[in-house]
Amino acid sequence: MTGAEETEDSELKKGILSKRLIHVFGLYLSVSIGS
């Protein structure tokens, strides 16, 4: 694995993680507002 590929892979993981966090946060917000 080259350095460039490694960087790309970690960027991809960061993107997935942030999307997941946003999704969870959105769910939490809708539950908070709903109750």
MOGI-V992560 format. One record per backbone hydrogen bond with DSSP energy under -0.5 kcal/mol. NH is the residue of the N-H (numbers start at 1). CO is the residue of the C=O. E is the energy in kcal/mol with one decimal. If there is no record, write none. Layout:
nh=NH co=CO e=E
nh=NH co=CO e=E
This chain:
nh=6 co=2 e=-2.0
nh=7 co=3 e=-2.2
nh=8 co=4 e=-2.3
nh=9 co=5 e=-2.3
nh=10 co=6 e=-2.1
nh=11 co=7 e=-2.3
nh=12 co=8 e=-2.1
nh=13 co=9 e=-2.2
nh=14 co=10 e=-2.3
nh=15 co=11 e=-2.2
nh=16 co=12 e=-2.3
nh=17 co=13 e=-2.5
nh=18 co=14 e=-2.7
nh=19 co=15 e=-2.1
nh=20 co=16 e=-2.1
nh=21 co=17 e=-2.4
nh=22 co=18 e=-2.4
nh=23 co=19 e=-2.2
nh=24 co=20 e=-2.6
nh=25 co=21 e=-2.6
nh=26 co=22 e=-2.4
nh=27 co=23 e=-2.2
nh=28 co=24 e=-2.5
nh=29 co=25 e=-2.5
nh=30 co=26 e=-2.4
nh=31 co=27 e=-2.2
nh=32 co=28 e=-2.4
nh=33 co=29 e=-2.6
nh=34 co=30 e=-2.0
nh=35 co=31 e=-1.7
